[in-house]
Amino acid sequence: MGGKACIRGMRVTVGMVVGQIGAGHSIDEVLADYPYLEREDIMQALRYAAWRAEEREVMLATA
């Protein structure tokens, strides 16, 4: 998937799941659209997205 974070090695990206939730779809709607996902998959995707949003890059001085 081009280096994008995926759900349990499936061809479903974290961005797709988070995007669906952000667009107003409920967890139950996402699960109905993607029956091979589990509720915990969606929760892990949201936790991962939150962690990435808090991540900071620190520029190192060059010698």
Residue, then its C-alpha position, 0 to 999 in steps of 0.5 A: m500500500g505504498g508504505k501507508a499504515c495498514i490494518r493487520g496487514m490487510r489492504v485497508t489503510v489507517g487513513m481510510v478508516v480514520g477518514q470514514i470516521g471523520a466524514g461522519h460514519s459510525i463505527d458500526e457503519v464502517l464495520a458493515d461496509y468492511p465486514y472483515l474488520e473488527r471493532e478493535d481494528i478501528m479503535q487501533a487505527l484511531r489510537y495510531a492516528a492520534w499518536r501520529a498527530e502528537e508526533r514531533e520532528v526535531m531537526l538536528a544541527t548539521a556538523 
